[in-house]
Protein backbone atom coordinates (compact mmCIF):
# COMPACT_ATOMS: atom_id res chain seq x y z
CA UNK A 1 0.00 0.00 0.00
CA UNK A 2 2.81 2.43 0.82
CA UNK A 3 3.77 2.79 -2.81
CA UNK A 4 5.18 6.29 -2.42
CA UNK A 5 7.01 5.36 0.75
CA UNK A 6 9.91 4.03 -1.26
CA UNK A 7 9.32 5.24 -4.81
CA UNK A 8 8.43 8.33 -6.80
CA UNK A 9 11.70 10.13 -6.46
CA UNK A 10 12.84 13.25 -8.22
CA UNK A 11 11.96 13.32 -11.92
CA UNK A 12 14.44 15.40 -13.92
CA UNK A 13 13.38 18.33 -16.05
CA UNK A 14 12.95 16.84 -19.49
CA UNK A 15 11.52 19.51 -21.77
CA UNK A 16 11.02 17.30 -24.79
CA UNK A 17 9.50 14.58 -22.63
CA UNK A 18 7.11 17.13 -21.15
CA UNK A 19 6.11 18.31 -24.62
CA UNK A 20 5.58 14.74 -25.80
CA UNK A 21 3.51 13.80 -22.75
CA UNK A 22 1.27 16.84 -23.21
CA UNK A 23 0.81 16.12 -26.89
CA UNK A 24 -0.05 12.48 -26.18
CA UNK A 25 -2.63 13.48 -23.55
CA UNK A 26 -4.31 15.96 -25.90
CA UNK A 27 -4.48 13.29 -28.59
CA UNK A 28 -6.00 10.86 -26.09
CA UNK A 29 -8.66 13.39 -25.11
CA UNK A 30 -9.66 13.85 -28.74
CA UNK A 31 -10.08 10.09 -29.01
CA UNK A 32 -12.07 9.33 -25.86
CA UNK A 33 -14.19 12.43 -25.29
CA UNK A 34 -17.59 11.97 -26.88
CA UNK A 35 -19.61 14.88 -28.16
CA UNK A 36 -22.73 15.26 -25.96
CA UNK A 37 -25.92 14.12 -27.62
CA UNK A 38 -28.09 16.81 -29.12
CA UNK A 39 -31.09 14.91 -27.75
CA UNK A 40 -29.79 14.61 -24.21
CA UNK A 41 -32.62 16.72 -22.78
CA UNK A 42 -31.84 19.61 -20.49
CA UNK A 43 -29.55 22.27 -21.90
CA UNK A 44 -27.03 22.07 -19.08
CA UNK A 45 -26.57 18.36 -19.68
CA UNK A 46 -25.50 19.08 -23.24
CA UNK A 47 -22.30 20.66 -21.95
CA UNK A 48 -21.30 17.73 -19.75
CA UNK A 49 -18.17 15.81 -20.55
CA UNK A 50 -18.80 12.29 -21.83
CA UNK A 51 -15.86 9.88 -21.67
CA UNK A 52 -15.75 6.91 -24.02
CA UNK A 53 -14.40 4.35 -21.57
CA UNK A 54 -14.86 1.54 -24.06
CA UNK A 55 -12.40 3.27 -26.38
CA UNK A 56 -10.10 3.91 -23.43
CA UNK A 57 -10.09 0.18 -22.65
CA UNK A 58 -9.16 -0.61 -26.25
CA UNK A 59 -6.12 1.63 -25.94
CA UNK A 60 -5.09 0.20 -22.57
CA UNK A 61 -6.84 -2.76 -20.96
CA UNK A 62 -5.73 -1.52 -17.52
CA UNK A 63 -7.94 1.57 -17.89
CA UNK A 64 -10.56 1.99 -15.17
CA UNK A 65 -11.76 5.55 -15.73
CA UNK A 66 -10.95 9.23 -15.96
CA UNK A 67 -10.23 11.84 -13.28
CA UNK A 68 -11.29 15.47 -13.71
CA UNK A 69 -10.63 18.15 -11.09
CA UNK A 70 -12.08 21.54 -12.15
CA UNK A 71 -9.80 24.53 -11.67
CA UNK A 72 -6.67 22.42 -12.11
CA UNK A 73 -4.68 20.74 -14.88
CA UNK A 74 -5.78 17.35 -13.55
CA UNK A 75 -7.86 15.85 -16.36
CA UNK A 76 -6.37 12.46 -17.11
CA UNK A 77 -7.01 8.73 -17.51
CA UNK A 78 -6.90 6.35 -14.57
CA UNK A 79 -5.38 2.89 -14.67
CA UNK A 80 -4.87 0.02 -12.25
CA UNK A 81 -1.84 -2.22 -12.54
CA UNK A 82 -1.12 -5.63 -11.08
CA UNK A 83 1.29 -3.92 -8.70
CA UNK A 84 1.91 -0.37 -7.50
CA UNK A 85 5.23 0.06 -9.31
CA UNK A 86 4.36 -0.44 -12.96
CA UNK A 87 2.62 2.87 -13.71
CA UNK A 88 4.96 4.95 -11.60
CA UNK A 89 7.37 4.82 -14.51
CA UNK A 90 5.14 4.25 -17.54
CA UNK A 91 2.76 6.48 -19.46
CA UNK A 92 -0.74 5.49 -20.54
CA UNK A 93 0.65 3.65 -23.56
CA UNK A 94 3.03 1.75 -21.25
CA UNK A 95 6.08 3.57 -22.60
CA UNK A 96 8.94 4.17 -20.17
CA UNK A 97 9.69 7.51 -21.86
CA UNK A 98 8.80 10.18 -20.96
CA UNK A 99 9.07 9.24 -17.29
CA UNK A 100 5.93 10.95 -16.02
CA UNK A 101 3.95 7.91 -14.96
CA UNK A 102 0.18 7.54 -15.10
CA UNK A 103 -2.42 8.24 -12.41
CA UNK A 104 -3.28 4.86 -10.94
CA UNK A 105 -5.65 3.28 -8.44
CA UNK A 106 -4.09 1.21 -5.69
CA UNK A 107 -3.71 -2.43 -6.68
CA UNK A 108 -5.80 -3.57 -3.70
CA UNK A 109 -8.79 -1.34 -4.43
CA UNK A 110 -11.89 -2.34 -6.38
CA UNK A 111 -11.97 -0.63 -9.77
CA UNK A 112 -15.54 0.60 -9.18
CA UNK A 113 -14.43 2.67 -6.15
CA UNK A 114 -16.79 0.77 -3.86
CA UNK A 115 -14.22 0.28 -1.09
CA UNK A 116 -14.52 2.24 2.13
CA UNK A 117 -11.29 4.00 1.16
CA UNK A 118 -9.72 4.15 -2.30
CA UNK A 119 -6.30 5.58 -3.15
CA UNK A 120 -5.11 7.18 -6.39
CA UNK A 121 -1.38 7.83 -6.76
CA UNK A 122 0.40 10.19 -9.13
CA UNK A 123 3.69 12.02 -9.54
CA UNK A 124 4.19 15.69 -8.70
CA UNK A 125 5.76 16.87 -11.97
CA UNK A 126 7.81 20.05 -12.38
CA UNK A 127 5.86 21.03 -15.54
CA UNK A 128 2.67 21.32 -13.44
CA UNK A 129 1.11 18.09 -14.72
CA UNK A 130 -0.15 14.92 -13.01
CA UNK A 131 -0.82 15.74 -9.34
CA UNK A 132 1.20 18.98 -9.19
CA UNK A 133 -1.97 21.08 -8.88
CA UNK A 134 -3.19 19.34 -5.72
CA UNK A 135 -1.24 22.06 -3.90
CA UNK A 136 -3.89 24.56 -5.00
CA UNK A 137 -6.22 23.13 -2.38
CA UNK A 138 -3.93 24.42 0.37
CA UNK A 139 -5.43 27.83 -0.44
CA UNK A 140 -8.66 27.88 1.60
CA UNK A 141 -10.47 30.15 -0.84
CA UNK A 142 -9.61 27.83 -3.73
CA UNK A 143 -10.72 24.78 -1.78
CA UNK A 144 -14.05 26.35 -0.85
CA UNK A 145 -14.77 27.31 -4.46
CA UNK A 146 -13.68 23.93 -5.86
CA UNK A 147 -15.30 21.42 -3.53
CA UNK A 148 -16.33 18.96 -6.24
CA UNK A 149 -14.38 16.78 -8.64
CA UNK A 150 -15.31 13.81 -10.82
CA UNK A 151 -14.29 10.25 -11.55
CA UNK A 152 -15.77 8.71 -14.71
CA UNK A 153 -16.14 4.93 -14.51
CA UNK A 154 -17.90 2.19 -16.44
CA UNK A 155 -20.80 2.53 -14.02
CA UNK A 156 -21.12 6.26 -14.54
CA UNK A 157 -19.91 9.60 -13.24
CA UNK A 158 -18.92 9.71 -9.56
CA UNK A 159 -18.95 13.06 -7.77
CA UNK A 160 -16.60 13.64 -4.86
CA UNK A 161 -16.65 16.35 -2.22
CA UNK A 162 -13.26 17.63 -1.07
CA UNK A 163 -12.82 17.38 2.70
CA UNK A 164 -9.33 18.77 3.09
CA UNK A 165 -5.65 18.42 2.27
CA UNK A 166 -2.56 17.73 4.34
CA UNK A 167 1.14 16.90 4.20
CA UNK A 168 1.90 13.60 5.89
CA UNK A 169 4.81 11.30 6.61
CA UNK A 170 5.69 8.88 3.77
CA UNK A 171 4.98 5.98 6.13
CA UNK A 172 1.62 7.35 7.24
CA UNK A 173 -0.84 4.87 8.75
CA UNK A 174 -3.51 6.30 6.45
CA UNK A 175 -2.49 3.69 3.89
CA UNK A 176 -3.46 0.96 6.30
CA UNK A 177 -7.02 2.14 6.93
CA UNK A 178 -8.55 0.46 3.89
CA UNK A 179 -7.12 -2.92 4.83
CA UNK A 180 -9.04 -2.83 8.10
CA UNK A 181 -12.45 -3.54 6.56
CA UNK A 182 -14.21 -3.97 9.89
CA UNK A 183 -12.40 -1.14 11.59
CA UNK A 184 -14.50 0.87 14.00
CA UNK A 185 -15.67 4.04 12.26
CA UNK A 186 -14.90 6.09 15.36
CA UNK A 187 -11.29 4.95 15.26
CA UNK A 188 -11.05 5.77 11.56
CA UNK A 189 -12.52 9.23 12.13
CA UNK A 190 -10.07 9.81 14.95
CA UNK A 191 -7.20 9.13 12.56
CA UNK A 192 -8.68 11.35 9.84
CA UNK A 193 -9.21 14.16 12.35
CA UNK A 194 -5.43 14.55 12.45
CA UNK A 195 -5.53 15.68 8.83
CA UNK A 196 -8.85 17.37 8.00
CA UNK A 197 -11.19 19.79 9.84
CA UNK A 198 -13.55 18.34 12.46
CA UNK A 199 -16.57 19.67 10.57
CA UNK A 200 -15.56 17.51 7.61
CA UNK A 201 -14.83 14.47 9.78
CA UNK A 202 -18.35 14.75 11.20
CA UNK A 203 -19.74 14.11 7.70
CA UNK A 204 -18.25 10.61 7.70
CA UNK A 205 -20.26 7.57 8.77
CA UNK A 206 -20.22 3.81 8.22
CA UNK A 207 -21.56 4.22 4.68
CA UNK A 208 -19.08 6.86 3.54
CA UNK A 209 -16.81 6.06 0.61
CA UNK A 210 -13.54 7.99 0.86
CA UNK A 211 -10.98 8.75 -1.83
CA UNK A 212 -7.42 9.91 -1.19
CA UNK A 213 -5.30 11.44 -3.95
CA UNK A 214 -1.63 10.98 -3.07
CA UNK A 215 1.52 12.62 -4.41
CA UNK A 216 4.93 13.82 -3.22
CA UNK A 217 5.42 17.14 -1.43
CA UNK A 218 7.14 18.80 -4.40
CA UNK A 219 8.80 17.59 -7.62
CA UNK A 220 12.15 17.76 -5.77
CA UNK A 221 11.05 16.69 -2.29
CA UNK A 222 10.14 13.08 -1.56
CA UNK A 223 10.20 13.47 2.24
CA UNK A 224 6.44 13.93 2.65
CA UNK A 225 3.18 13.10 0.89
CA UNK A 226 0.49 15.58 -0.05
CA UNK A 227 -2.94 13.94 0.26
CA UNK A 228 -6.26 15.37 -0.88
CA UNK A 229 -9.14 13.83 1.07
CA UNK A 230 -12.61 13.49 -0.47
CA UNK A 231 -15.89 11.63 0.03
CA UNK A 232 -18.28 10.23 -2.54
CA UNK A 233 -21.44 12.33 -2.73
CA UNK A 234 -24.65 10.45 -2.06
CA UNK A 235 -27.10 10.41 -4.94
C-alpha positions as CSV (number, residue, x, y, z in Angstrom):
1,X,0.0,0.0,0.0
2,X,2.8,2.4,0.8
3,X,3.8,2.8,-2.8
4,X,5.2,6.3,-2.4
5,X,7.0,5.4,0.8
6,X,9.9,4.0,-1.3
7,X,9.3,5.2,-4.8
8,X,8.4,8.3,-6.8
9,X,11.7,10.1,-6.5
10,X,12.8,13.3,-8.2
11,X,12.0,13.3,-11.9
12,X,14.4,15.4,-13.9
13,X,13.4,18.3,-16.1
14,X,12.9,16.8,-19.5
15,X,11.5,19.5,-21.8
16,X,11.0,17.3,-24.8
17,X,9.5,14.6,-22.6
18,X,7.1,17.1,-21.2
19,X,6.1,18.3,-24.6
20,X,5.6,14.7,-25.8
21,X,3.5,13.8,-22.7
22,X,1.3,16.8,-23.2
23,X,0.8,16.1,-26.9
24,X,-0.1,12.5,-26.2
25,X,-2.6,13.5,-23.6
26,X,-4.3,16.0,-25.9
27,X,-4.5,13.3,-28.6
28,X,-6.0,10.9,-26.1
29,X,-8.7,13.4,-25.1
30,X,-9.7,13.8,-28.7
31,X,-10.1,10.1,-29.0
32,X,-12.1,9.3,-25.9
33,X,-14.2,12.4,-25.3
34,X,-17.6,12.0,-26.9
35,X,-19.6,14.9,-28.2
36,X,-22.7,15.3,-26.0
37,X,-25.9,14.1,-27.6
38,X,-28.1,16.8,-29.1
39,X,-31.1,14.9,-27.8
40,X,-29.8,14.6,-24.2
41,X,-32.6,16.7,-22.8
42,X,-31.8,19.6,-20.5
43,X,-29.6,22.3,-21.9
44,X,-27.0,22.1,-19.1
45,X,-26.6,18.4,-19.7
46,X,-25.5,19.1,-23.2
47,X,-22.3,20.7,-21.9
48,X,-21.3,17.7,-19.7
49,X,-18.2,15.8,-20.6
50,X,-18.8,12.3,-21.8
51,X,-15.9,9.9,-21.7
52,X,-15.7,6.9,-24.0
53,X,-14.4,4.4,-21.6
54,X,-14.9,1.5,-24.1
55,X,-12.4,3.3,-26.4
56,X,-10.1,3.9,-23.4
57,X,-10.1,0.2,-22.7
58,X,-9.2,-0.6,-26.3
59,X,-6.1,1.6,-25.9
60,X,-5.1,0.2,-22.6
61,X,-6.8,-2.8,-21.0
62,X,-5.7,-1.5,-17.5
63,X,-7.9,1.6,-17.9
64,X,-10.6,2.0,-15.2
65,X,-11.8,5.5,-15.7
66,X,-10.9,9.2,-16.0
67,X,-10.2,11.8,-13.3
68,X,-11.3,15.5,-13.7
69,X,-10.6,18.2,-11.1
70,X,-12.1,21.5,-12.2
71,X,-9.8,24.5,-11.7
72,X,-6.7,22.4,-12.1
73,X,-4.7,20.7,-14.9
74,X,-5.8,17.3,-13.5
75,X,-7.9,15.9,-16.4
76,X,-6.4,12.5,-17.1
77,X,-7.0,8.7,-17.5
78,X,-6.9,6.3,-14.6
79,X,-5.4,2.9,-14.7
80,X,-4.9,0.0,-12.2
81,X,-1.8,-2.2,-12.5
82,X,-1.1,-5.6,-11.1
83,X,1.3,-3.9,-8.7
84,X,1.9,-0.4,-7.5
85,X,5.2,0.1,-9.3
86,X,4.4,-0.4,-13.0
87,X,2.6,2.9,-13.7
88,X,5.0,4.9,-11.6
89,X,7.4,4.8,-14.5
90,X,5.1,4.3,-17.5
91,X,2.8,6.5,-19.5
92,X,-0.7,5.5,-20.5
93,X,0.7,3.7,-23.6
94,X,3.0,1.8,-21.2
95,X,6.1,3.6,-22.6
96,X,8.9,4.2,-20.2
97,X,9.7,7.5,-21.9
98,X,8.8,10.2,-21.0
99,X,9.1,9.2,-17.3
100,X,5.9,10.9,-16.0
101,X,4.0,7.9,-15.0
102,X,0.2,7.5,-15.1
103,X,-2.4,8.2,-12.4
104,X,-3.3,4.9,-10.9
105,X,-5.6,3.3,-8.4
106,X,-4.1,1.2,-5.7
107,X,-3.7,-2.4,-6.7
108,X,-5.8,-3.6,-3.7
109,X,-8.8,-1.3,-4.4
110,X,-11.9,-2.3,-6.4
111,X,-12.0,-0.6,-9.8
112,X,-15.5,0.6,-9.2
113,X,-14.4,2.7,-6.2
114,X,-16.8,0.8,-3.9
115,X,-14.2,0.3,-1.1
116,X,-14.5,2.2,2.1
117,X,-11.3,4.0,1.2
118,X,-9.7,4.2,-2.3
119,X,-6.3,5.6,-3.2
120,X,-5.1,7.2,-6.4
121,X,-1.4,7.8,-6.8
122,X,0.4,10.2,-9.1
123,X,3.7,12.0,-9.5
124,X,4.2,15.7,-8.7
125,X,5.8,16.9,-12.0
126,X,7.8,20.1,-12.4
127,X,5.9,21.0,-15.5
128,X,2.7,21.3,-13.4
129,X,1.1,18.1,-14.7
130,X,-0.1,14.9,-13.0
131,X,-0.8,15.7,-9.3
132,X,1.2,19.0,-9.2
133,X,-2.0,21.1,-8.9
134,X,-3.2,19.3,-5.7
135,X,-1.2,22.1,-3.9
136,X,-3.9,24.6,-5.0
137,X,-6.2,23.1,-2.4
138,X,-3.9,24.4,0.4
139,X,-5.4,27.8,-0.4
140,X,-8.7,27.9,1.6
141,X,-10.5,30.1,-0.8
142,X,-9.6,27.8,-3.7
143,X,-10.7,24.8,-1.8
144,X,-14.1,26.3,-0.9
145,X,-14.8,27.3,-4.5
146,X,-13.7,23.9,-5.9
147,X,-15.3,21.4,-3.5
148,X,-16.3,19.0,-6.2
149,X,-14.4,16.8,-8.6
150,X,-15.3,13.8,-10.8
151,X,-14.3,10.2,-11.6
152,X,-15.8,8.7,-14.7
153,X,-16.1,4.9,-14.5
154,X,-17.9,2.2,-16.4
155,X,-20.8,2.5,-14.0
156,X,-21.1,6.3,-14.5
157,X,-19.9,9.6,-13.2
158,X,-18.9,9.7,-9.6
159,X,-19.0,13.1,-7.8
160,X,-16.6,13.6,-4.9
161,X,-16.7,16.3,-2.2
162,X,-13.3,17.6,-1.1
163,X,-12.8,17.4,2.7
164,X,-9.3,18.8,3.1
165,X,-5.6,18.4,2.3
166,X,-2.6,17.7,4.3
167,X,1.1,16.9,4.2
168,X,1.9,13.6,5.9
169,X,4.8,11.3,6.6
170,X,5.7,8.9,3.8
171,X,5.0,6.0,6.1
172,X,1.6,7.3,7.2
173,X,-0.8,4.9,8.8
174,X,-3.5,6.3,6.4
175,X,-2.5,3.7,3.9
176,X,-3.5,1.0,6.3
177,X,-7.0,2.1,6.9
178,X,-8.6,0.5,3.9
179,X,-7.1,-2.9,4.8
180,X,-9.0,-2.8,8.1
181,X,-12.4,-3.5,6.6
182,X,-14.2,-4.0,9.9
183,X,-12.4,-1.1,11.6
184,X,-14.5,0.9,14.0
185,X,-15.7,4.0,12.3
186,X,-14.9,6.1,15.4
187,X,-11.3,4.9,15.3
188,X,-11.1,5.8,11.6
189,X,-12.5,9.2,12.1
190,X,-10.1,9.8,15.0
191,X,-7.2,9.1,12.6
192,X,-8.7,11.3,9.8
193,X,-9.2,14.2,12.4
194,X,-5.4,14.6,12.5
195,X,-5.5,15.7,8.8
196,X,-8.9,17.4,8.0
197,X,-11.2,19.8,9.8
198,X,-13.6,18.3,12.5
199,X,-16.6,19.7,10.6
200,X,-15.6,17.5,7.6
201,X,-14.8,14.5,9.8
202,X,-18.3,14.7,11.2
203,X,-19.7,14.1,7.7
204,X,-18.2,10.6,7.7
205,X,-20.3,7.6,8.8
206,X,-20.2,3.8,8.2
207,X,-21.6,4.2,4.7
208,X,-19.1,6.9,3.5
209,X,-16.8,6.1,0.6
210,X,-13.5,8.0,0.9
211,X,-11.0,8.8,-1.8
212,X,-7.4,9.9,-1.2
213,X,-5.3,11.4,-4.0
214,X,-1.6,11.0,-3.1
215,X,1.5,12.6,-4.4
216,X,4.9,13.8,-3.2
217,X,5.4,17.1,-1.4
218,X,7.1,18.8,-4.4
219,X,8.8,17.6,-7.6
220,X,12.1,17.8,-5.8
221,X,11.1,16.7,-2.3
222,X,10.1,13.1,-1.6
223,X,10.2,13.5,2.2
224,X,6.4,13.9,2.6
225,X,3.2,13.1,0.9
226,X,0.5,15.6,-0.1
227,X,-2.9,13.9,0.3
228,X,-6.3,15.4,-0.9
229,X,-9.1,13.8,1.1
230,X,-12.6,13.5,-0.5
231,X,-15.9,11.6,0.0
232,X,-18.3,10.2,-2.5
233,X,-21.4,12.3,-2.7
234,X,-24.6,10.5,-2.1
235,X,-27.1,10.4,-4.9
